Amino acid sequence: MSCSACVRRVENALREIPEVNDVAVNLATGRATVSHAPGWAGIEALRQVIVDQGYEFLGITDDAKEDPIGEAREREIRDLRIRFTVGIVLSGIIFAGSMQHWFPFLAGIPRQPLLIVLFLLTTPVVFWVGSRFFIGALKAARQKTTDMNTLVAVGAFAAWLYSSLATFFPLFFAGAEIMPHVYYDGAAFIVTLIILGRLLEAKAKGKTSEAIQRLMGLKPKTARVVRDGIESDIPIEGVIKGDMVIVRPGEKIPTDGVVVSGNSSVDESMLTGESMPVEKQAGAEVFAATINRTGSFTFRATRIGAETALAQIIRLVEQAQESKAPIQRLADKVASVFVPVVFGIALVTFVVWQFLVPDPVFSRALLNFISVLVIACPCALGLATPTAVMVGTGIGAENGILIKGGESLENAYRLRTVVFDKTGTLTRGEPEVTDIISVPGISPMDLLQAALDIEAVSEHPLARAVLESAKQQGLHAGPVTGFEAVSGLGVMAFRDEKMLLLGNRRFLEGEGTPVRGAEEEVARLAAEGKTSVFVAEGGRVLGLLAFADQPKTSAAAAVAMLKRMGLKVAMITGDNAETAKAMGRTLGIDRILAEVLPGDKAAEIDRLRETGEVVAMVGDGINDAPALAAADIGIAVGAGTDAAIEASDITLMRDDLLAVPRAIRLSFETMRTIRHNLFWAFIYNIIGIPIAAGVLYPIWGILLNPEFAAAAMAMSSVSVVTNSLHLRRRWGRIPEQP
């Protein structure tokens, strides 16, 4: 495919297949995504339709096979390189012969024999070097349509035909005493320069898919498997679920699994973008293509082939790269009428210059006609969006940011408000002991020891916080008897025949232990967003412990970055208003949506959207999935659940909230690149076509030589792809930290 007209033709043809619901064809990747009903006509129908349209069917993508597009692109680049080399050498000779008066060593050669030599040299350039344009034009003609190949083929053929007739039938064009000028050099350079543009474009398009190629290249080839007590290296395709796999230092982990024995540190940067190695021990998950750094370990294979995290990432990125941003619809509408309109302008140009200007000259009218045809560039319009989406989603994948496609990018570009779920997203999701406040005569360690003794047999989340705090202080639990938990109030037990109590004021007073004089302390802790519990023994209060779900280290910095980007930030939580406001003050969030039940989060997001806000929801838990789906952009923190990731538009593979502003920034940069590309593609044609038609001639006497028009046309497509590639350089200048 060479331009948007090709894309439109293939899409329309595939939609005609019975039971095909939708088709999206991507010019940059050379892929078609087809949605169909169960009883459709099948793969053979796809192949037949594509071949009938004049294109080559390369097969169905398969995770286990090499990418046929990459191989086809390499063949195309080799062919284009050979054709360009032949074309530029012959075009140079043809130019020298056409401008005989510029080169003294050619002065002695008679003009007519020289013209015949130029004809013989130009013919292979036009019809062999440029054969793809004529073949494409004929295919389009058979389908009763036109495309970019038609423009180039007609332009080059017109210059060659005119020059050939002028060579062999000169009197047909001029008086007996005047030899008409020939344009063999124009015909040759038109073809050669556009072939050069195609060559540069093919190379640049290859670079836009480098991220996918790098991810594909990460796939391990073999695995060391233990079966029946025997170790053996087998191809990765031979690994089955349940296999025990040994990984030694420096080796790639061959597939996803769970560590059974041993421990090590693993470099997971290819998945998460995080450079710090992750410690692995028994029970920890490991992922295909990550690199084992230090120790050896054995793991049990749990996901293989297309089920692995790497395969799913590759598939998600491919789907994103093949998607169409809504903004592309404008370019598609223009492309649907572009070539016929250009032909109309070219014909009007010829008529004006041949019949309506003073002293008309046929050759000048023909040259302007050719210039209009070859300067018009539907390619740039077709490449503007997909190349930028490919580069943007590829950059994201390399940095642990998975973007589902063009629509997600465009929505993120319009974003105004970011709503964070509190527990597990802004916070660590596990309460910690923050304050140990003992009464006079009791040391903080004695208070913590009492809490440890009673909580050591509890399963409450606060109990885990007490155990962790006591562990850090080197304390060990002592024996208790008669443990009892009272739901929503506290726990009790006996230590050395004295009753131990841990719970809220109502619980202690209900058990006959009065609590006095702690009101101010409890109020202060509540204002800080902390939960307080009392500890008592033998009817005497020992003190109180304060707990809080601490914010993640990256939370405040992420909020600050989003605000500097001009975005509003809100927090949604089921906590009471005072606790939520305290957390908001800590993180710099002013807008708090508190006491919202899990099932009501989506309704809150809908209410924000009804006010005209374009809203992103950031969450990780399974109860966040409805809100993620309800938002304009759902951003799932990668440490979260499959349900949250499935409902989201952007997935962060690492549990680092700084990735949220970076993901949004990447969307901004990608959409800015798309808009720049479309602007330059449109403005190039809006300015270039009238100049080629000769609108500047009456004012400044400027006409555009077809050779320069061909060079401009070739460079327009290359410039669009190159601008997309510059996105990688701009992204590299965005700092990781605020």
NULOVEX-306019 format. One record per residue (C-alpha): x, y, z; residue in three letters. Coordinates in steps of 0.1 Angstrom, whole numbers. Each point is the difference from the previous one (the first is absolute). Layout:
% NULOVEX-306019
- px_py_pz_code
- X_Y_Z_Ala
...
This chain:
% NULOVEX-306019
- px_py_pz_code
- 0_0_0_Met
- 13_34_-9_Ser
- -25_26_13_Cys
- -34_6_17_Ser
- -18_-8_-32_Ala
- 14_-36_2_Cys
- -11_-2_36_Val
- -35_11_-9_Arg
- -2_-24_-29_Arg
- 10_-30_21_Val
- -23_9_29_Glu
- -30_4_-23_Asn
- 7_-33_-18_Ala
- 4_-19_32_Leu
- -32_14_14_Arg
- -18_-15_-29_Glu
- 8_-36_12_Ile
- -32_-15_15_Pro
- -2_2_39_Glu
- 30_23_3_Val
- -10_27_25_Asn
- 29_24_0_Asp
- 35_5_-16_Val
- 29_22_9_Ala
- 30_1_-24_Val
- 32_16_11_Asn
- 23_15_-27_Leu
- 31_1_22_Ala
- -1_-36_13_Thr
- -16_-16_-31_Gly
- -25_-18_21_Arg
- -38_-3_-1_Ala
- -21_-8_32_Thr
- -32_-17_-9_Val
- -30_-4_23_Ser
- -25_-26_-12_His
- -30_-22_11_Ala
- 5_-37_6_Pro
- -15_-11_-33_Gly
- 22_21_-23_Trp
- 16_-10_-32_Ala
- 35_-7_15_Gly
- 37_7_-7_Ile
- -2_-11_-37_Glu
- -26_27_-6_Ala
- 24_26_15_Leu
- 29_-13_-22_Arg
- -21_1_-31_Gln
- -13_35_6_Val
- 35_14_7_Ile
- 14_-17_-31_Val
- -29_13_-22_Asp
- 8_35_12_Gln
- 35_-4_-13_Gly
- 19_-5_33_Tyr
- 20_-29_15_Glu
- -15_-20_28_Phe
- 27_-8_25_Leu
- -20_-22_24_Gly
- -14_2_35_Ile
- 21_12_29_Thr
- 10_-27_23_Asp
- 19_4_34_Asp
- 21_-30_-8_Ala
- 12_11_-34_Lys
- 23_27_-13_Glu
- -17_32_-11_Asp
- -6_-2_-38_Pro
- -3_38_-2_Ile
- 36_4_11_Gly
- 13_-24_-25_Glu
- -21_16_-28_Ala
- 13_34_10_Arg
- 36_-12_-2_Glu
- -6_-14_-35_Arg
- -16_33_-10_Glu
- 30_21_13_Ile
- 24_-22_-20_Arg
- -20_4_-31_Asp
- -4_37_4_Leu
- 37_5_6_Arg
- 9_-18_-32_Ile
- -26_19_-20_Arg
- 11_33_14_Phe
- 37_-7_-7_Thr
- -8_-8_-37_Val
- -24_30_-2_Gly
- 24_26_14_Ile
- 30_-11_-22_Val
- -21_0_-32_Leu
- -18_32_11_Ser
- 34_18_4_Gly
- 10_-11_-35_Ile
- -34_10_-14_Ile
- 2_34_16_Phe
- 34_7_-15_Ala
- -12_-10_-35_Gly
- -32_21_4_Ser
- 21_31_10_Met
- 26_-6_-27_Gln
- 9_37_-2_His
- 12_-1_36_Trp
- 26_-26_-6_Phe
- 27_9_-26_Pro
- 11_-36_-5_Phe
- -35_-8_-14_Leu
- 0_30_-24_Ala
- 12_-20_-30_Gly
- -28_-27_1_Ile
- -29_6_-25_Pro
- -33_8_18_Arg
- -22_-27_-17_Gln
- 23_-30_8_Pro
- 4_13_35_Leu
- -38_2_4_Leu
- -4_-36_-11_Ile
- 27_-11_26_Val
- -19_20_27_Leu
- -32_-18_-10_Phe
- 17_-34_3_Leu
- 14_10_35_Leu
- -33_15_13_Thr
- -23_-28_-10_Thr
- 14_-26_25_Pro
- 1_27_27_Val
- -37_8_-5_Val
- -13_-35_-6_Phe
- 23_-22_21_Trp
- 12_22_28_Val
- -35_15_2_Gly
- -19_-33_-8_Ser
- -17_-1_34_Arg
- -18_33_-8_Phe
- -13_-13_-33_Phe
- -10_-34_15_Ile
- -18_18_29_Gly
- -17_24_-24_Ala
- -13_-29_-21_Leu
- -13_-19_30_Lys
- -18_31_12_Ala
- -14_6_-35_Ala
- -14_-36_-1_Arg
- -18_8_32_Gln
- -13_33_-16_Lys
- 19_21_25_Thr
- 32_20_3_Thr
- 28_4_25_Asp
- 34_16_4_Met
- 15_-25_-25_Asn
- -24_14_-26_Thr
- 13_35_6_Leu
- 36_-10_-4_Val
- -5_-23_-29_Ala
- -20_25_-20_Val
- 25_28_7_Gly
- 31_-20_-9_Ala
- -17_-16_-30_Phe
- -12_34_-13_Ala
- 36_14_2_Ala
- 14_-31_-17_Trp
- -27_-1_-27_Leu
- 4_37_-9_Tyr
- 38_-3_-2_Ser
- -2_-32_-21_Ser
- -24_16_-25_Leu
- 22_31_-1_Ala
- 30_-23_-7_Thr
- -15_-20_-28_Phe
- -27_24_-13_Phe
- 14_35_7_Pro
- -20_17_-27_Leu
- -32_-9_17_Phe
- 9_24_29_Phe
- 20_28_-17_Ala
- 8_18_-32_Gly
- 25_-15_-24_Ala
- 29_22_13_Glu
- -6_-5_38_Ile
- 7_-32_19_Met
- -24_-5_29_Pro
- 15_-3_35_His
- -1_-36_15_Val
- -6_-9_37_Tyr
- 18_-34_2_Tyr
- 18_13_31_Asp
- -33_10_16_Gly
- -16_-34_-6_Ala
- 31_-18_13_Ala
- 4_21_31_Phe
- -37_-1_8_Ile
- 2_-38_3_Val
- 34_-1_17_Thr
- -7_26_26_Leu
- -33_-15_10_Ile
- 17_-34_2_Ile
- 25_17_23_Leu
- -29_13_21_Gly
- -15_-35_2_Arg
- 34_-14_10_Leu
- 4_25_28_Leu
- -36_-4_10_Glu
- 3_-38_2_Ala
- 31_3_22_Lys
- -16_25_23_Ala
- -32_-21_3_Lys
- 22_-28_11_Gly
- 14_21_28_Lys
- -35_9_12_Thr
- -6_-37_8_Ser
- 34_-5_17_Glu
- -17_-2_34_Ala
- -20_-31_-11_Ile
- 30_-15_-16_Gln
- 20_4_32_Arg
- -28_-15_20_Leu
- -2_-30_-24_Met
- 38_-4_2_Gly
- -2_-4_37_Leu
- -18_-33_-3_Lys
- 23_-28_13_Pro
- 7_-29_-23_Lys
- 7_-29_24_Thr
- -8_-10_36_Ala
- 18_-23_25_Arg
- -27_-24_11_Val
- 1_-28_27_Val
- -21_-30_-10_Arg
- 3_-34_19_Asp
- 30_14_18_Gly
- 19_7_-32_Ile
- 10_36_-10_Glu
- -1_7_-38_Ser
- -1_31_-22_Asp
- -31_0_-22_Ile
- -15_25_-25_Pro
- -23_25_17_Ile
- -29_-13_-20_Glu
- 5_-34_18_Gly
- -7_14_35_Val
- -33_-10_15_Ile
- -19_13_30_Lys
- 13_-16_32_Gly
- 35_-5_-13_Asp
- 28_7_26_Met
- 24_24_-16_Val
- 36_8_13_Ile
- 14_35_-6_Val
- 36_8_7_Arg
- 17_34_5_Pro
- 0_22_-31_Gly
- -26_-20_-19_Glu
- -34_11_-13_Lys
- -30_-14_17_Ile
- -17_-21_-28_Pro
- -37_3_10_Thr
- -23_12_28_Asp
- -1_-20_32_Gly
- 3_-1_38_Val
- 32_-5_19_Val
- 2_-34_17_Val
- 35_1_15_Ser
- 30_22_1_Gly
- 1_38_0_Asn
- 15_27_-22_Ser
- -5_36_-13_Ser
- -16_4_-34_Val
- 3_29_-24_Asp
- -36_7_-11_Glu
- 7_32_-18_Ser
- -12_-13_-34_Met
- -35_-4_16_Leu
- -2_29_24_Thr
- 26_25_-11_Gly
- 13_-2_36_Glu
- 38_-3_1_Ser
- 3_-14_35_Met
- 1_-38_2_Pro
- -28_-18_19_Val
- 7_-25_27_Glu
- -15_-35_-7_Lys
- -5_-28_25_Gln
- -24_-30_3_Ala
- -35_10_-9_Gly
- 10_30_-21_Ala
- -12_4_-36_Glu
- 26_2_-28_Val
- -6_11_-36_Phe
- 13_-11_-34_Ala
- 30_19_-15_Ala
- 9_17_33_Thr
- 37_-6_10_Ile
- 12_-19_30_Asn
- 29_20_16_Arg
- 15_-18_30_Thr
- -12_-34_14_Gly
- -14_-31_-15_Ser
- -36_-11_5_Phe
- -26_-25_-12_Thr
- -35_10_-10_Phe
- -31_-17_-11_Arg
- -13_12_-35_Ala
- -35_14_4_Thr
- -5_19_-33_Arg
- 15_-9_-33_Ile
- 0_13_-36_Gly
- -26_26_-7_Ala
- -11_0_37_Glu
- 32_16_13_Thr
- 2_36_11_Ala
- 24_8_-28_Leu
- -22_-15_-27_Ala
- -30_19_14_Gln
- 20_32_0_Ile
- 11_-5_-36_Ile
- -36_-8_-10_Arg
- -13_31_18_Leu
- 26_23_-16_Val
- -7_-15_-35_Glu
- -37_6_5_Gln
- 7_36_11_Ala
- 23_6_-30_Gln
- -26_-13_-24_Glu
- -28_21_15_Ser
- -13_32_-15_Lys
- -2_32_20_Ala
- -33_19_-7_Pro
- 20_29_-14_Ile
- 10_-24_-29_Gln
- -36_1_-12_Arg
- 6_35_-13_Leu
- 30_-11_-20_Ala
- -19_-30_-13_Asp
- -28_22_-12_Lys
- 24_22_-19_Val
- 19_-30_-14_Ala
- -33_-14_-14_Ser
- -3_29_-24_Val
- 36_12_-2_Phe
- 13_-17_-32_Val
- -31_8_-21_Pro
- 2_36_11_Val
- 37_2_-8_Val
- -7_-14_-35_Phe
- -27_26_-5_Gly
- 24_28_11_Ile
- 27_-13_-23_Ala
- -24_-1_-30_Leu
- -12_35_7_Val
- 36_11_3_Thr
- 8_-15_-35_Phe
- -31_17_-15_Val
- 8_34_14_Val
- 37_-1_-11_Trp
- -8_-14_-34_Gln
- -31_21_-10_Phe
- -5_29_24_Leu
- 34_17_4_Val
- 17_24_-24_Pro
- 25_-18_-23_Asp
- -9_-35_11_Pro
- 27_-27_-3_Val
- -10_-36_1_Phe
- 31_-12_17_Ser
- -5_25_28_Arg
- -36_-10_5_Ala
- 12_-37_1_Leu
- 27_7_25_Leu
- -24_18_23_Asn
- -25_-29_-3_Phe
- 28_-25_9_Ile
- 12_22_29_Ser
- -35_1_16_Val
- -3_-38_-3_Leu
- 34_-8_15_Val
- 1_26_28_Ile
- -33_-12_15_Ala
- 6_-24_29_Cys
- -28_-21_15_Pro
- 28_-22_17_Cys
- 7_27_26_Ala
- -37_1_10_Leu
- -1_-38_3_Gly
- 32_-2_21_Leu
- -6_30_23_Ala
- -20_-19_27_Thr
- 12_-37_-1_Pro
- 37_8_1_Thr
- -4_23_31_Ala
- -22_-26_17_Val
- 26_-27_-7_Met
- 28_20_14_Val
- -20_13_30_Gly
- -14_-35_11_Thr
- 35_-15_-6_Gly
- 16_25_23_Ile
- -27_-7_26_Gly
- 6_-37_-2_Ala
- 37_4_6_Glu
- -7_22_31_Asn
- -27_-23_15_Gly
- -29_21_-13_Ile
- -24_-20_-22_Leu
- -24_21_-20_Ile
- -30_-18_-16_Lys
- -1_21_-32_Gly
- -6_32_-19_Gly
- -34_8_17_Glu
- 17_-2_35_Ser
- 27_23_-12_Leu
- -25_26_-13_Glu
- -21_-1_31_Asn
- 31_4_22_Ala
- 10_31_-20_Tyr
- -33_16_10_Arg
- 3_-9_37_Leu
- -9_26_26_Arg
- -5_-20_33_Thr
- 18_-30_15_Val
- -18_-19_28_Val
- 20_-23_22_Phe
- -14_-29_20_Asp
- 15_3_35_Lys
- 6_-35_15_Thr
- 26_-20_-19_Gly
- 5_27_-26_Thr
- 11_32_18_Leu
- 7_-21_31_Thr
- 18_-32_6_Arg
- -32_-18_8_Gly
- 13_-13_33_Glu
- -3_19_33_Pro
- 32_7_20_Glu
- 6_10_37_Val
- 8_37_-1_Thr
- -2_10_36_Asp
- 6_-18_34_Ile
- -13_22_28_Ile
- 3_-15_35_Ser
- -13_14_33_Val
- 24_11_27_Pro
- 18_-29_16_Gly
- -3_-23_-31_Ile
- 27_0_-26_Ser
- -9_0_-37_Pro
- 17_-34_-4_Met
- -22_-15_28_Asp
- -31_14_-17_Leu
- 11_-15_-33_Leu
- 8_-34_16_Gln
- -35_-1_15_Ala
- -15_7_-34_Ala
- 22_-26_-16_Leu
- -9_-27_25_Asp
- -37_4_-7_Ile
- 2_7_-37_Glu
- 23_-29_-7_Ala
- -29_-24_-3_Val
- -23_25_-18_Ser
- -6_1_-38_Glu
- -12_36_-1_His
- 19_24_-24_Pro
- 10_21_30_Leu
- 15_-31_16_Ala
- 24_-4_-29_Arg
- 11_37_5_Ala
- 7_-7_37_Val
- 20_-31_-8_Leu
- 21_18_-26_Glu
- 7_29_23_Ser
- 10_-24_29_Ala
- 22_-19_-24_Lys
- 19_32_-9_Gln
- 6_5_38_Gln
- 12_-35_5_Gly
- -30_-10_22_Leu
- -14_-35_2_His
- -36_-10_10_Ala
- -7_-15_34_Gly
- -27_-26_9_Pro
- -36_11_5_Val
- -32_-20_7_Thr
- -37_4_-6_Gly
- 4_21_-32_Phe
- -33_15_-12_Glu
- -7_25_-29_Ala
- -31_22_2_Val
- -8_11_-36_Ser
- 3_38_-6_Gly
- 12_7_36_Leu
- 32_-18_10_Gly
- 16_-32_14_Val
- 6_-14_35_Met
- 22_-27_16_Ala
- 17_-8_33_Phe
- 37_4_8_Arg
- 12_-12_34_Asp
- -36_-2_10_Glu
- -5_37_-8_Lys
- -25_11_-26_Met
- 16_16_-31_Leu
- -22_22_-21_Leu
- 6_17_-34_Leu
- -27_20_-17_Gly
- -20_32_-1_Asn
- -12_21_29_Arg
- -35_-16_0_Arg
- 15_-35_2_Phe
- 23_8_29_Leu
- -28_17_20_Glu
- -24_-28_-7_Gly
- 25_-24_16_Glu
- 3_23_31_Gly
- 32_18_-8_Thr
- -6_38_0_Pro
- 18_22_-25_Val
- 6_36_11_Arg
- 21_29_-12_Gly
- 9_-13_-35_Ala
- -26_20_-19_Glu
- 24_27_-13_Glu
- 26_-26_-10_Glu
- -26_-21_-19_Val
- -14_32_-17_Ala
- 36_10_-11_Arg
- 7_-34_-14_Leu
- -34_-1_-18_Ala
- 8_34_-16_Ala
- 32_-15_-13_Glu
- -21_-28_-17_Gly
- 10_-27_26_Lys
- -20_-27_17_Thr
- 5_-3_38_Ser
- -4_-31_22_Val
- 5_-3_37_Phe
- 19_-27_19_Val
- -9_-9_36_Ala
- 11_-27_25_Glu
- -16_-9_32_Gly
- -25_28_-1_Gly
- 27_27_-7_Arg
- 6_18_-33_Val
- 36_-4_-11_Leu
- -3_24_-29_Gly
- -11_2_-36_Leu
- 14_-10_-34_Leu
- -7_20_-32_Ala
- -3_-16_-34_Phe
- 1_15_-35_Ala
- 1_-13_-35_Asp
- 31_18_-11_Gln
- 1_17_-35_Pro
- 23_-15_-25_Lys
- 34_18_-3_Thr
- -9_12_-35_Ser
- -35_12_7_Ala
- 6_36_10_Ala
- 26_5_-28_Ala
- -25_-14_-26_Ala
- -27_23_12_Val
- 23_30_-2_Ala
- 11_-9_-36_Met
- -37_-3_-11_Leu
- -8_34_14_Lys
- 30_15_-18_Arg
- -14_-15_-32_Met
- -32_21_6_Gly
- -21_-29_11_Leu
- -25_-2_29_Lys
- 6_-28_25_Val
- -27_-17_22_Ala
- 0_-30_24_Met
- -29_-24_4_Ile
- -3_-23_31_Thr
- -24_-18_23_Gly
- 18_15_30_Asp
- -18_26_22_Asn
- 4_36_-10_Ala
- 25_10_27_Glu
- 24_-28_-8_Thr
- -3_6_-37_Ala
- 7_37_4_Lys
- 30_-6_21_Ala
- 14_-23_-27_Met
- -9_27_-26_Gly
- 20_26_19_Arg
- 30_-23_2_Thr
- 0_-6_-38_Leu
- -11_35_-11_Gly
- -34_-11_-12_Ile
- -28_25_6_Asp
- -30_-18_-16_Arg
- -11_-29_22_Ile
- -28_-24_-8_Leu
- -4_-18_34_Ala
- -23_-27_14_Glu
- -6_-14_-35_Val
- -9_-37_0_Leu
- 19_-22_-25_Pro
- -31_-4_-22_Gly
- -6_37_-1_Asp
- 34_10_-14_Lys
- -11_-3_-36_Ala
- -30_22_7_Ala
- 23_27_15_Glu
- 21_-1_-32_Ile
- -31_3_-21_Asp
- -11_31_20_Arg
- 34_16_-6_Leu
- -3_-7_-38_Arg
- -35_15_-1_Glu
- 15_33_11_Thr
- 21_1_-31_Gly
- 32_-14_15_Glu
- 22_-24_-20_Val
- 8_-24_28_Val
- 28_-26_6_Ala
- -5_-26_28_Met
- 31_-15_16_Val
- -6_-32_19_Gly
- 13_-35_7_Asp
- -26_-21_18_Gly
- -27_-22_-14_Ile
- -26_24_14_Asn
- 16_28_-21_Asp
- -8_-18_-33_Ala
- -35_16_-5_Pro
- 14_35_7_Ala
- 30_-7_-24_Leu
- -25_-9_-27_Ala
- -23_30_7_Ala
- 28_25_-3_Ala
- 11_16_-33_Asp
- 35_-15_8_Ile
- 4_-29_24_Gly
- 36_-4_13_Ile
- 7_-33_18_Ala
- 30_-2_23_Val
- 18_-32_-11_Gly
- 2_-15_34_Ala
- -38_-2_-1_Gly
- -25_-27_-12_Thr
- -6_-14_-34_Asp
- -36_15_1_Ala
- 14_35_6_Ala
- 25_-4_-28_Ile
- -26_-14_-24_Glu
- -23_30_7_Ala
- 27_26_-4_Ser
- 13_20_-30_Asp
- 35_4_14_Ile
- 18_-26_21_Thr
- 30_8_21_Leu
- 22_-31_4_Met
- 17_13_31_Arg
- -15_12_33_Asp
- 15_35_-4_Asp
- -25_29_-1_Leu
- 26_22_-18_Leu
- -9_-21_-30_Ala
- -35_16_0_Val
- 12_35_-11_Pro
- 26_-16_-23_Arg
- -27_-20_-17_Ala
- -22_31_-4_Ile
- 30_20_-12_Arg
- 8_-28_-26_Leu
- -36_2_-12_Ser
- 3_38_-3_Phe
- 32_-2_-19_Glu
- -13_-27_-23_Thr
- -32_19_-8_Met
- 21_32_-5_Arg
- 21_-20_-26_Thr
- -31_-12_-17_Ile
- -14_35_-3_Arg
- 33_13_-13_His
- 1_-28_-25_Asn
- -35_7_-13_Leu
- 6_37_-1_Phe
- 31_-3_-21_Trp
- -16_-26_-22_Ala
- -30_22_-7_Phe
- 20_33_-3_Ile
- 26_-17_-23_Tyr
- -28_-9_-25_Asn
- -19_33_5_Ile
- 31_20_-8_Ile
- 18_-24_-24_Gly
- -28_-8_-24_Ile
- -8_37_-9_Pro
- 37_8_-5_Ile
- 3_-30_-23_Ala
- -30_13_-19_Ala
- 18_33_-6_Gly
- -19_25_22_Val
- 33_18_8_Leu
- 9_4_-37_Tyr
- -20_32_-6_Pro
- 15_17_30_Ile
- 36_-12_2_Trp
- 4_-22_-32_Gly
- 5_-31_21_Ile
- -8_-35_-14_Leu
- 7_-33_17_Leu
- 22_-24_-19_Asn
- -15_-36_2_Pro
- 34_-12_14_Glu
- -3_23_30_Phe
- -36_-9_4_Ala
- 9_-37_1_Ala
- 27_7_26_Ala
- -24_20_21_Ala
- -26_-27_-2_Met
- 25_-27_10_Ala
- 13_20_30_Met
- -35_8_13_Ser
- -7_-36_10_Ser
- 35_-4_14_Val
- -4_32_21_Ser
- -32_-13_15_Val
- 16_-33_10_Val
- 32_17_12_Thr
- -21_24_22_Asn
- -16_-30_16_Ser
- 34_-15_7_Leu
- 10_33_17_His
- -26_-8_26_Leu
- 25_-24_15_Arg
- 26_27_3_Arg
- -25_24_16_Arg
- -12_-26_24_Trp
- 36_-7_11_Gly
- 3_36_11_Arg
- -30_-3_24_Ile
- 15_-6_36_Pro
- -10_-31_20_Glu
- -3_21_32_Gln
- -19_33_5_Pro
